[in-house]
Amino acid sequence: MIVWILFFALVFVILALDLGVFNKTPHIISTKEASKWTGIWVTLSFLFSGVIYWLYGTDYIANPTTLTQTGAALKFITGYLIELSLSVDNIFVIAVIFAAFKIPQKYQHRVLFWGILGAIIFRGLMISFGVIIINKFAWTTYLFGAFLIFTAMKMLFSKEDDEFDPKHSFVYKTIGKIIPITSEHDKENFFIKTAKGKAATPLFVALLVIEVMDVLFAVDSVPAILAITSDPFLVFSSNIFAILGLRSMYFFLANMLEKFSYLEYSLIAILTFVGVKMLAHKYLEIPEWASLGFIALALAVGIFYSLHQTKKEADEKPSRDEE
């Protein structure tokens, strides 16, 4: 309990500093600022793996003998990379939602900040139920594995024309039935007073849509990390660090999403690998370093190939224009 309390206190302090100090005044977050914070979050996450290494050599974690110190640290990093990579799809959806509701850039951070609070709660609940289910009903491991492979195949064969339209979503229609929705913006306020009474601004609607989409994405990501470990603290902490770094990564990648169009194939490879690992866990023992290496390699190949193709297409464009 001491470890959990200290971890929640750390997250609370981080969020308080974020909103109360570093982003007290709404402003447009530049690519340079976002890249700096992305680097800070990634560095903090890897440094926390050192804390994990230390914790699993002490009596502060229940049943410390079930995991070696190195094994726990590697599982944390692997889980973190899985969550971070699967967050890329989330970034694409967030960009669509902000564009659909015309959310000014200077207020996007506020929406994502409160979205993270909701994500922490919902992820915590899903992880708790997931760990309980896997520990109590071992056969659900096969169910989760099959689901991940199904998700990967669905991503592989999905049509590019199937675009997500937030204003036609179930969430948007449901909100409209509960409270009036206005297209007017009032700085960073979620609600404003109108002639007909209180109404929800596009900021609030965008926040709720993002929350629901995060839950849907967690349906894929939580089983994926449970394939790496069912240790509650490792699963939750790696999830939280990935979520905390999601905002800065969004602002870093928001203007470069088209450059990483082939990264989706990396996500498909990762989901397939994790799904197969869950299905074959009784017959195939994959070391932590091998899982971590595969995930890191898949991400690296996807990133470099996307950048190579983008550069190639940019070089070919002047030639086509000349013709």
TORKOL-4160 file (C-alpha; in steps of 0.2 Angstrom, whole numbers, padded with zeros to 4 digits, m for minus):
323
<pt num="1" X="0000" Y="0000" Z="0000"/>
<pt num="2" X="0015" Y="0012" Z="0004"/>
<pt num="3" X="0021" Y="0010" Z="m0014"/>
<pt num="4" X="0004" Y="0013" Z="m0022"/>
<pt num="5" X="0001" Y="0028" Z="m0011"/>
<pt num="6" X="0018" Y="0035" Z="m0015"/>
<pt num="7" X="0015" Y="0032" Z="m0034"/>
<pt num="8" X="m0002" Y="0041" Z="m0034"/>
<pt num="9" X="0005" Y="0055" Z="m0024"/>
<pt num="10" X="0019" Y="0057" Z="m0037"/>
<pt num="11" X="0006" Y="0057" Z="m0051"/>
<pt num="12" X="m0004" Y="0070" Z="m0042"/>
<pt num="13" X="0011" Y="0081" Z="m0040"/>
<pt num="14" X="0016" Y="0079" Z="m0058"/>
<pt num="15" X="m0002" Y="0084" Z="m0064"/>
<pt num="16" X="m0003" Y="0099" Z="m0051"/>
<pt num="17" X="0014" Y="0106" Z="m0058"/>
<pt num="18" X="0008" Y="0103" Z="m0076"/>
<pt num="19" X="m0008" Y="0113" Z="m0074"/>
<pt num="20" X="m0003" Y="0125" Z="m0060"/>
<pt num="21" X="0015" Y="0130" Z="m0065"/>
<pt num="22" X="0021" Y="0125" Z="m0082"/>
<pt num="23" X="0004" Y="0127" Z="m0091"/>
<pt num="24" X="m0005" Y="0140" Z="m0080"/>
<pt num="25" X="m0008" Y="0151" Z="m0094"/>
<pt num="26" X="m0016" Y="0144" Z="m0110"/>
<pt num="27" X="m0004" Y="0145" Z="m0125"/>
<pt num="28" X="0000" Y="0137" Z="m0141"/>
<pt num="29" X="0012" Y="0123" Z="m0138"/>
<pt num="30" X="0026" Y="0124" Z="m0151"/>
<pt num="31" X="0034" Y="0109" Z="m0159"/>
<pt num="32" X="0050" Y="0113" Z="m0150"/>
<pt num="33" X="0042" Y="0114" Z="m0133"/>
<pt num="34" X="0032" Y="0098" Z="m0136"/>
<pt num="35" X="0048" Y="0089" Z="m0142"/>
<pt num="36" X="0057" Y="0095" Z="m0126"/>
<pt num="37" X="0043" Y="0088" Z="m0115"/>
<pt num="38" X="0042" Y="0072" Z="m0125"/>
<pt num="39" X="0060" Y="0069" Z="m0121"/>
<pt num="40" X="0058" Y="0073" Z="m0103"/>
<pt num="41" X="0043" Y="0061" Z="m0101"/>
<pt num="42" X="0052" Y="0047" Z="m0110"/>
<pt num="43" X="0068" Y="0050" Z="m0099"/>
<pt num="44" X="0057" Y="0050" Z="m0083"/>
<pt num="45" X="0049" Y="0034" Z="m0089"/>
<pt num="46" X="0066" Y="0025" Z="m0092"/>
<pt num="47" X="0072" Y="0032" Z="m0075"/>
<pt num="48" X="0057" Y="0025" Z="m0066"/>
<pt num="49" X="0062" Y="0007" Z="m0073"/>
<pt num="50" X="0077" Y="0010" Z="m0061"/>
<pt num="51" X="0065" Y="0013" Z="m0047"/>
<pt num="52" X="0056" Y="m0003" Z="m0052"/>
<pt num="53" X="0072" Y="m0013" Z="m0052"/>
<pt num="54" X="0075" Y="m0007" Z="m0034"/>
<pt num="55" X="0057" Y="m0010" Z="m0028"/>
<pt num="56" X="0057" Y="m0028" Z="m0034"/>
<pt num="57" X="0073" Y="m0031" Z="m0023"/>
<pt num="58" X="0064" Y="m0025" Z="m0007"/>
<pt num="59" X="0050" Y="m0031" Z="0003"/>
<pt num="60" X="0039" Y="m0016" Z="m0002"/>
<pt num="61" X="0031" Y="m0026" Z="m0016"/>
<pt num="62" X="0020" Y="m0041" Z="m0012"/>
<pt num="63" X="0028" Y="m0058" Z="m0017"/>
<pt num="64" X="0045" Y="m0050" Z="m0024"/>
<pt num="65" X="0052" Y="m0067" Z="m0027"/>
<pt num="66" X="0040" Y="m0070" Z="m0041"/>
<pt num="67" X="0049" Y="m0058" Z="m0052"/>
<pt num="68" X="0068" Y="m0054" Z="m0053"/>
<pt num="69" X="0073" Y="m0036" Z="m0052"/>
<pt num="70" X="0080" Y="m0036" Z="m0070"/>
<pt num="71" X="0064" Y="m0045" Z="m0076"/>
<pt num="72" X="0053" Y="m0033" Z="m0068"/>
<pt num="73" X="0062" Y="m0018" Z="m0075"/>
<pt num="74" X="0062" Y="m0026" Z="m0093"/>
<pt num="75" X="0043" Y="m0030" Z="m0091"/>
<pt num="76" X="0040" Y="m0011" Z="m0086"/>
<pt num="77" X="0049" Y="m0005" Z="m0101"/>
<pt num="78" X="0041" Y="m0017" Z="m0113"/>
<pt num="79" X="0024" Y="m0013" Z="m0107"/>
<pt num="80" X="0028" Y="0006" Z="m0108"/>
<pt num="81" X="0033" Y="0004" Z="m0126"/>
<pt num="82" X="0018" Y="m0006" Z="m0130"/>
<pt num="83" X="0006" Y="0007" Z="m0123"/>
<pt num="84" X="0016" Y="0021" Z="m0131"/>
<pt num="85" X="0016" Y="0013" Z="m0148"/>
<pt num="86" X="m0003" Y="0010" Z="m0147"/>
<pt num="87" X="m0006" Y="0028" Z="m0142"/>
<pt num="88" X="m0001" Y="0033" Z="m0159"/>
<pt num="89" X="m0018" Y="0028" Z="m0166"/>
<pt num="90" X="m0026" Y="0038" Z="m0152"/>
<pt num="91" X="m0016" Y="0053" Z="m0157"/>
<pt num="92" X="m0024" Y="0052" Z="m0175"/>
<pt num="93" X="m0041" Y="0051" Z="m0167"/>
<pt num="94" X="m0038" Y="0066" Z="m0155"/>
<pt num="95" X="m0032" Y="0076" Z="m0170"/>
<pt num="96" X="m0048" Y="0072" Z="m0180"/>
<pt num="97" X="m0059" Y="0077" Z="m0164"/>
<pt num="98" X="m0050" Y="0094" Z="m0162"/>
<pt num="99" X="m0052" Y="0098" Z="m0180"/>
<pt num="100" X="m0071" Y="0093" Z="m0180"/>
<pt num="101" X="m0075" Y="0104" Z="m0165"/>
<pt num="102" X="m0063" Y="0118" Z="m0171"/>
<pt num="103" X="m0054" Y="0118" Z="m0154"/>
<pt num="104" X="m0041" Y="0132" Z="m0154"/>
<pt num="105" X="m0023" Y="0126" Z="m0152"/>
<pt num="106" X="m0021" Y="0136" Z="m0136"/>
<pt num="107" X="m0035" Y="0127" Z="m0127"/>
<pt num="108" X="m0031" Y="0109" Z="m0133"/>
<pt num="109" X="m0019" Y="0106" Z="m0118"/>
<pt num="110" X="m0033" Y="0109" Z="m0106"/>
<pt num="111" X="m0044" Y="0097" Z="m0114"/>
<pt num="112" X="m0030" Y="0083" Z="m0114"/>
<pt num="113" X="m0026" Y="0087" Z="m0096"/>
<pt num="114" X="m0043" Y="0083" Z="m0090"/>
<pt num="115" X="m0044" Y="0069" Z="m0102"/>
<pt num="116" X="m0029" Y="0061" Z="m0093"/>
<pt num="117" X="m0038" Y="0062" Z="m0076"/>
<pt num="118" X="m0052" Y="0052" Z="m0083"/>
<pt num="119" X="m0040" Y="0040" Z="m0092"/>
<pt num="120" X="m0031" Y="0036" Z="m0076"/>
<pt num="121" X="m0047" Y="0031" Z="m0067"/>
<pt num="122" X="m0054" Y="0021" Z="m0082"/>
<pt num="123" X="m0037" Y="0012" Z="m0085"/>
<pt num="124" X="m0036" Y="0008" Z="m0067"/>
<pt num="125" X="m0053" Y="0000" Z="m0067"/>
<pt num="126" X="m0050" Y="m0010" Z="m0083"/>
<pt num="127" X="m0032" Y="m0016" Z="m0077"/>
<pt num="128" X="m0039" Y="m0021" Z="m0060"/>
<pt num="129" X="m0053" Y="m0032" Z="m0068"/>
<pt num="130" X="m0041" Y="m0038" Z="m0082"/>
<pt num="131" X="m0029" Y="m0044" Z="m0069"/>
<pt num="132" X="m0042" Y="m0052" Z="m0058"/>
<pt num="133" X="m0050" Y="m0061" Z="m0073"/>
<pt num="134" X="m0033" Y="m0068" Z="m0079"/>
<pt num="135" X="m0028" Y="m0074" Z="m0062"/>
<pt num="136" X="m0045" Y="m0082" Z="m0058"/>
<pt num="137" X="m0049" Y="m0089" Z="m0076"/>
<pt num="138" X="m0033" Y="m0094" Z="m0085"/>
<pt num="139" X="m0042" Y="m0098" Z="m0101"/>
<pt num="140" X="m0046" Y="m0080" Z="m0104"/>
<pt num="141" X="m0028" Y="m0078" Z="m0109"/>
<pt num="142" X="m0032" Y="m0087" Z="m0125"/>
<pt num="143" X="m0047" Y="m0076" Z="m0127"/>
<pt num="144" X="m0037" Y="m0060" Z="m0125"/>
<pt num="145" X="m0024" Y="m0067" Z="m0137"/>
<pt num="146" X="m0037" Y="m0071" Z="m0150"/>
<pt num="147" X="m0044" Y="m0054" Z="m0148"/>
<pt num="148" X="m0028" Y="m0045" Z="m0151"/>
<pt num="149" X="m0024" Y="m0055" Z="m0167"/>
<pt num="150" X="m0042" Y="m0051" Z="m0173"/>
<pt num="151" X="m0039" Y="m0032" Z="m0169"/>
<pt num="152" X="m0022" Y="m0033" Z="m0179"/>
<pt num="153" X="m0031" Y="m0041" Z="m0194"/>
<pt num="154" X="m0045" Y="m0029" Z="m0193"/>
<pt num="155" X="m0032" Y="m0014" Z="m0194"/>
<pt num="156" X="m0023" Y="m0023" Z="m0208"/>
<pt num="157" X="m0038" Y="m0025" Z="m0219"/>
<pt num="158" X="m0048" Y="m0009" Z="m0214"/>
<pt num="159" X="m0052" Y="0003" Z="m0228"/>
<pt num="160" X="m0044" Y="0020" Z="m0228"/>
<pt num="161" X="m0061" Y="0027" Z="m0233"/>
<pt num="162" X="m0069" Y="0022" Z="m0216"/>
<pt num="163" X="m0065" Y="0039" Z="m0207"/>
<pt num="164" X="m0071" Y="0043" Z="m0190"/>
<pt num="165" X="m0083" Y="0058" Z="m0189"/>
<pt num="166" X="m0085" Y="0064" Z="m0171"/>
<pt num="167" X="m0101" Y="0074" Z="m0174"/>
<pt num="168" X="m0110" Y="0058" Z="m0180"/>
<pt num="169" X="m0104" Y="0047" Z="m0165"/>
<pt num="170" X="m0115" Y="0040" Z="m0152"/>
<pt num="171" X="m0107" Y="0050" Z="m0139"/>
<pt num="172" X="m0110" Y="0067" Z="m0147"/>
<pt num="173" X="m0129" Y="0062" Z="m0150"/>
<pt num="174" X="m0130" Y="0056" Z="m0132"/>
<pt num="175" X="m0123" Y="0072" Z="m0125"/>
<pt num="176" X="m0135" Y="0082" Z="m0135"/>
<pt num="177" X="m0150" Y="0073" Z="m0127"/>
<pt num="178" X="m0144" Y="0077" Z="m0110"/>
<pt num="179" X="m0138" Y="0095" Z="m0111"/>
<pt num="180" X="m0139" Y="0108" Z="m0125"/>
<pt num="181" X="m0123" Y="0109" Z="m0136"/>
<pt num="182" X="m0117" Y="0126" Z="m0142"/>
<pt num="183" X="m0104" Y="0129" Z="m0156"/>
<pt num="184" X="m0098" Y="0145" Z="m0147"/>
<pt num="185" X="m0081" Y="0145" Z="m0138"/>
<pt num="186" X="m0079" Y="0155" Z="m0122"/>
<pt num="187" X="m0060" Y="0154" Z="m0119"/>
<pt num="188" X="m0056" Y="0138" Z="m0109"/>
<pt num="189" X="m0074" Y="0136" Z="m0101"/>
<pt num="190" X="m0083" Y="0119" Z="m0103"/>
<pt num="191" X="m0100" Y="0127" Z="m0101"/>
<pt num="192" X="m0108" Y="0144" Z="m0105"/>
<pt num="193" X="m0124" Y="0152" Z="m0101"/>
<pt num="194" X="m0136" Y="0155" Z="m0116"/>
<pt num="195" X="m0153" Y="0162" Z="m0118"/>
<pt num="196" X="m0160" Y="0144" Z="m0116"/>
<pt num="197" X="m0149" Y="0140" Z="m0101"/>
<pt num="198" X="m0132" Y="0132" Z="m0098"/>
<pt num="199" X="m0125" Y="0124" Z="m0113"/>
<pt num="200" X="m0109" Y="0113" Z="m0116"/>
<pt num="201" X="m0095" Y="0121" Z="m0127"/>
<pt num="202" X="m0086" Y="0112" Z="m0140"/>
<pt num="203" X="m0072" Y="0110" Z="m0127"/>
<pt num="204" X="m0083" Y="0099" Z="m0116"/>
<pt num="205" X="m0090" Y="0089" Z="m0130"/>
<pt num="206" X="m0072" Y="0085" Z="m0137"/>
<pt num="207" X="m0066" Y="0080" Z="m0119"/>
<pt num="208" X="m0080" Y="0067" Z="m0117"/>
<pt num="209" X="m0078" Y="0060" Z="m0135"/>
<pt num="210" X="m0059" Y="0059" Z="m0131"/>
<pt num="211" X="m0063" Y="0050" Z="m0115"/>
<pt num="212" X="m0074" Y="0037" Z="m0123"/>
<pt num="213" X="m0062" Y="0034" Z="m0137"/>
<pt num="214" X="m0048" Y="0031" Z="m0124"/>
<pt num="215" X="m0058" Y="0018" Z="m0116"/>
<pt num="216" X="m0061" Y="0010" Z="m0133"/>
<pt num="217" X="m0042" Y="0010" Z="m0137"/>
<pt num="218" X="m0039" Y="0003" Z="m0119"/>
<pt num="219" X="m0049" Y="m0012" Z="m0124"/>
<pt num="220" X="m0034" Y="m0016" Z="m0136"/>
<pt num="221" X="m0020" Y="m0010" Z="m0125"/>
<pt num="222" X="m0024" Y="m0017" Z="m0108"/>
<pt num="223" X="m0025" Y="m0035" Z="m0115"/>
<pt num="224" X="m0008" Y="m0032" Z="m0124"/>
<pt num="225" X="0001" Y="m0027" Z="m0108"/>
<pt num="226" X="m0007" Y="m0041" Z="m0098"/>
<pt num="227" X="0002" Y="m0053" Z="m0111"/>
<pt num="228" X="0019" Y="m0046" Z="m0104"/>
<pt num="229" X="0014" Y="m0047" Z="m0086"/>
<pt num="230" X="m0001" Y="m0048" Z="m0074"/>
<pt num="231" X="0008" Y="m0039" Z="m0060"/>
<pt num="232" X="m0004" Y="m0025" Z="m0056"/>
<pt num="233" X="0009" Y="m0012" Z="m0051"/>
<pt num="234" X="0019" Y="m0015" Z="m0067"/>
<pt num="235" X="0004" Y="m0014" Z="m0078"/>
<pt num="236" X="m0003" Y="0001" Z="m0070"/>
<pt num="237" X="0013" Y="0011" Z="m0069"/>
<pt num="238" X="0018" Y="0008" Z="m0087"/>
<pt num="239" X="0001" Y="0013" Z="m0093"/>
<pt num="240" X="0001" Y="0029" Z="m0083"/>
<pt num="241" X="0018" Y="0034" Z="m0089"/>
<pt num="242" X="0013" Y="0032" Z="m0107"/>
<pt num="243" X="m0003" Y="0042" Z="m0104"/>
<pt num="244" X="0006" Y="0056" Z="m0095"/>
<pt num="245" X="0018" Y="0057" Z="m0110"/>
<pt num="246" X="0003" Y="0057" Z="m0123"/>
<pt num="247" X="m0001" Y="0075" Z="m0122"/>
<pt num="248" X="0017" Y="0081" Z="m0127"/>
<pt num="249" X="0018" Y="0067" Z="m0140"/>
<pt num="250" X="0002" Y="0073" Z="m0147"/>
<pt num="251" X="0008" Y="0091" Z="m0149"/>
<pt num="252" X="0025" Y="0084" Z="m0156"/>
<pt num="253" X="0017" Y="0073" Z="m0169"/>
<pt num="254" X="0001" Y="0083" Z="m0173"/>
<pt num="255" X="0009" Y="0092" Z="m0187"/>
<pt num="256" X="0018" Y="0077" Z="m0194"/>
<pt num="257" X="0005" Y="0063" Z="m0193"/>
<pt num="258" X="0006" Y="0061" Z="m0212"/>
<pt num="259" X="0025" Y="0057" Z="m0211"/>
<pt num="260" X="0021" Y="0042" Z="m0200"/>
<pt num="261" X="0008" Y="0034" Z="m0211"/>
<pt num="262" X="0017" Y="0017" Z="m0211"/>
<pt num="263" X="0018" Y="0016" Z="m0192"/>
<pt num="264" X="0002" Y="0007" Z="m0192"/>
<pt num="265" X="0010" Y="m0008" Z="m0199"/>
<pt num="266" X="0022" Y="m0008" Z="m0184"/>
<pt num="267" X="0007" Y="m0008" Z="m0172"/>
<pt num="268" X="m0001" Y="m0023" Z="m0182"/>
<pt num="269" X="0015" Y="m0032" Z="m0180"/>
<pt num="270" X="0016" Y="m0029" Z="m0161"/>
<pt num="271" X="m0002" Y="m0033" Z="m0158"/>
<pt num="272" X="0000" Y="m0050" Z="m0168"/>
<pt num="273" X="0016" Y="m0054" Z="m0159"/>
<pt num="274" X="0008" Y="m0051" Z="m0142"/>
<pt num="275" X="m0008" Y="m0061" Z="m0147"/>
<pt num="276" X="0003" Y="m0076" Z="m0152"/>
<pt num="277" X="0013" Y="m0075" Z="m0136"/>
<pt num="278" X="m0003" Y="m0076" Z="m0126"/>
<pt num="279" X="m0010" Y="m0090" Z="m0136"/>
<pt num="280" X="0006" Y="m0100" Z="m0135"/>
<pt num="281" X="0011" Y="m0095" Z="m0117"/>
<pt num="282" X="0011" Y="m0113" Z="m0111"/>
<pt num="283" X="0021" Y="m0120" Z="m0126"/>
<pt num="284" X="0033" Y="m0105" Z="m0129"/>
<pt num="285" X="0043" Y="m0096" Z="m0117"/>
<pt num="286" X="0049" Y="m0079" Z="m0124"/>
<pt num="287" X="0062" Y="m0070" Z="m0113"/>
<pt num="288" X="0058" Y="m0052" Z="m0108"/>
<pt num="289" X="0073" Y="m0046" Z="m0118"/>
<pt num="290" X="0066" Y="m0054" Z="m0134"/>
<pt num="291" X="0049" Y="m0046" Z="m0132"/>
<pt num="292" X="0057" Y="m0029" Z="m0129"/>
<pt num="293" X="0069" Y="m0031" Z="m0144"/>
<pt num="294" X="0055" Y="m0036" Z="m0156"/>
<pt num="295" X="0043" Y="m0021" Z="m0150"/>
<pt num="296" X="0058" Y="m0009" Z="m0151"/>
<pt num="297" X="0063" Y="m0015" Z="m0168"/>
<pt num="298" X="0045" Y="m0015" Z="m0175"/>
<pt num="299" X="0043" Y="0003" Z="m0170"/>
<pt num="300" X="0060" Y="0008" Z="m0177"/>
<pt num="301" X="0057" Y="0000" Z="m0194"/>
<pt num="302" X="0040" Y="0008" Z="m0195"/>
<pt num="303" X="0047" Y="0026" Z="m0191"/>
<pt num="304" X="0062" Y="0025" Z="m0202"/>
<pt num="305" X="0052" Y="0017" Z="m0217"/>
<pt num="306" X="0038" Y="0031" Z="m0215"/>
<pt num="307" X="0051" Y="0045" Z="m0215"/>
<pt num="308" X="0060" Y="0036" Z="m0230"/>
<pt num="309" X="0044" Y="0035" Z="m0240"/>
<pt num="310" X="0039" Y="0053" Z="m0236"/>
<pt num="311" X="0056" Y="0059" Z="m0242"/>
<pt num="312" X="0055" Y="0048" Z="m0257"/>
<pt num="313" X="0037" Y="0055" Z="m0261"/>
<pt num="314" X="0044" Y="0073" Z="m0258"/>
<pt num="315" X="0058" Y="0070" Z="m0270"/>
<pt num="316" X="0047" Y="0063" Z="m0284"/>
<pt num="317" X="0034" Y="0077" Z="m0283"/>
<pt num="318" X="0045" Y="0091" Z="m0291"/>
<pt num="319" X="0048" Y="0078" Z="m0305"/>
<pt num="320" X="0030" Y="0075" Z="m0308"/>
<pt num="321" X="0027" Y="0094" Z="m0308"/>
<pt num="322" X="0040" Y="0097" Z="m0321"/>
<pt num="323" X="0031" Y="0084" Z="m0332"/>
